[in-house]
Amino acid sequence: MIPPKKRTTIIAVFIAYNASKTLQEFYKRFPRHLVDDIILVDDASQDGTYQLARQLGITAYQNPINLGYGGNLKRALELALDAGGDIMIDIHPDGEYDASAIGPALKKIENGARLVLGRRFNNIFEMLQHGMYPWKVFPLMFIDLLPRLILERRFIDFHQGFRVYSREMLDQINWQENANNYIFSFQLICQAFFKNIPIEQVPVTVLYKGEKRGASLKHSVIYTLGTIHTLILYLLARIGFRSCIFQEPFD
């Protein structure tokens, strides 16, 4: 007798930091029927984000100290995997990314993708129309073009914040060794390309306003240098010189 096929468990992870002003409205509009559970991990916020999440009935955890973007996402993914997640949806509860991209992204997973990335823009005019600072446009175009050349993929918008991960993909890469800052996600994408994991993209609507219009100039420079460093490590790994992030994952 053929055993029944295991049901796929879908978990949304909300990595949050000082998100109390946007969390309730975001959660109200979130398509909860598409997921089996939601896990929010609050990165030591000072504005009551964790308490609000609990009031809304969200499964919530709070870090005792600030772990940084990558550190917080690592913990969220570990919690989701421990909870039996097969597919993890990574979307920020600050209202910056529209959750309407979730349905198409899950369809991509169903059709064979193991990592799905959002795509915010198709051209420079869309960047400006969605509220991005003009001084950020050309640096973003540069750090987007560079990986397209080195990774040899026709992808656009490597550096956005909507992603859907499969357990199968996470089991194949050493993501626990990635940085605890914002470069975590780009490192993960490069690891997936290095392993030839099937990756797809879906359009995602964004709205930048106020402080959410992007990182400061200082953090943008740090991120750009991190992007270049990661691509150098990728090229070295391709010719046999492995670094910790391009090693086989530990059991």
Secondary structure as the mmCIF struct_conf table of DSSP 4:
data_model
#
loop_
_struct_conf.conf_type_id
_struct_conf.id
_struct_conf.beg_label_comp_id
_struct_conf.beg_label_asym_id
_struct_conf.beg_label_seq_id
_struct_conf.end_label_comp_id
_struct_conf.end_label_asym_id
_struct_conf.end_label_seq_id
HELX_LH_PP_P HELX_LH_PP_P1 ILE A 2 THR A 9
STRN STRN1 ILE A 10 ALA A 16
BEND BEND1 TYR A 17 ASN A 18
HELX_RH_AL_P HELX_RH_AL_P1 SER A 20 ARG A 29
BEND BEND2 PHE A 30 PHE A 30
HELX_RH_3T_P HELX_RH_3T_P1 ARG A 32 LEU A 34
BEND BEND3 ASP A 36 ASP A 36
STRN STRN2 ASP A 37 ASP A 42
BEND BEND4 ALA A 44 ALA A 44
BEND BEND5 GLN A 46 GLY A 48
HELX_RH_AL_P HELX_RH_AL_P2 THR A 49 GLN A 55
TURN_TY1_P TURN_TY1_P1 LEU A 56 GLY A 57
STRN STRN3 THR A 59 GLN A 62
BEND BEND6 PRO A 64 ILE A 65
HELX_RH_AL_P HELX_RH_AL_P3 GLY A 68 ASP A 82
TURN_TY1_P TURN_TY1_P2 ALA A 83 GLY A 84
BEND BEND7 ASP A 86 ASP A 86
STRN STRN4 ILE A 87 ASP A 90
TURN_TY1_P TURN_TY1_P3 PRO A 93 ASP A 94
BEND BEND8 GLY A 95 GLU A 96
STRN STRN5 TYR A 97 TYR A 97
HELX_RH_3T_P HELX_RH_3T_P2 ALA A 99 ALA A 101
HELX_RH_AL_P HELX_RH_AL_P4 ILE A 102 GLU A 110
TURN_TY1_P TURN_TY1_P4 ASN A 111 GLY A 112
BEND BEND9 ARG A 114 ARG A 114
STRN STRN6 LEU A 115 ARG A 119
BEND BEND10 ASN A 122 ASN A 123
HELX_RH_AL_P HELX_RH_AL_P5 ILE A 124 GLN A 129
TURN_TY1_P TURN_TY1_P5 HIS A 130 GLY A 131
HELX_RH_AL_P HELX_RH_AL_P6 PRO A 134 LEU A 151
TURN_TY1_P TURN_TY1_P6 GLU A 152 GLU A 152
TURN_TY1_P TURN_TY1_P7 PHE A 158 HIS A 159
BEND BEND11 GLY A 161 GLY A 161
STRN STRN7 ARG A 163 SER A 166
HELX_RH_AL_P HELX_RH_AL_P7 ARG A 167 LEU A 170
TURN_TY1_P TURN_TY1_P8 ASP A 171 GLN A 172
BEND BEND12 ILE A 173 ILE A 173
HELX_RH_3T_P HELX_RH_3T_P3 TRP A 175 GLU A 177
BEND BEND13 ASN A 178 ASN A 178
BEND BEND14 ASN A 180 ASN A 181
TURN_TY1_P TURN_TY1_P9 TYR A 182 TYR A 182
HELX_RH_AL_P HELX_RH_AL_P8 ILE A 183 PHE A 194
TURN_TY1_P TURN_TY1_P10 LYS A 195 ASN A 196
STRN STRN8 ILE A 199 PRO A 203
STRN STRN9 VAL A 206 VAL A 206
HELX_RH_3T_P HELX_RH_3T_P4 GLY A 210 ARG A 213
HELX_RH_AL_P HELX_RH_AL_P9 LEU A 217 ARG A 238
TURN_TY1_P TURN_TY1_P11 ILE A 239 GLY A 240
HELX_RH_3T_P HELX_RH_3T_P5 CYS A 244 PHE A 246
BEND BEND15 GLN A 247 GLN A 247
HELX_LH_PP_P HELX_LH_PP_P2 GLU A 248 PHE A 250
#
